[in-house]
């Protein structure tokens, strides 16, 4: 499913698409799976960075990208050349995304 279709179910603060080397926006990524643990990310997956009591999922974005994440969902501003969906609460967004 396209990322833009997944995020239609809830309020999004910002959606930034990935750019190529010339700065041209790339097409909306196809999302094949959803993950909140970076070590479980599969190529084409959406990584949801959840802030927890002991660790912050935002610290694992680079690991998720190295494992092939096509996009990330965050609640803190991050600067990465990947499709980024910024929401007010990633934990709350996980339900609508999974549905």
Secondary structure, 3 states (H helix, E strand, C coil): CEHHHHHHHCCCCEEECCECCCCCECCCCECCEEECCHHHCCCCEEEECCECCCCEHHHHHHHHHHCCCCEEEECCCCCCCCEEEECCCHHHHHHHHHC
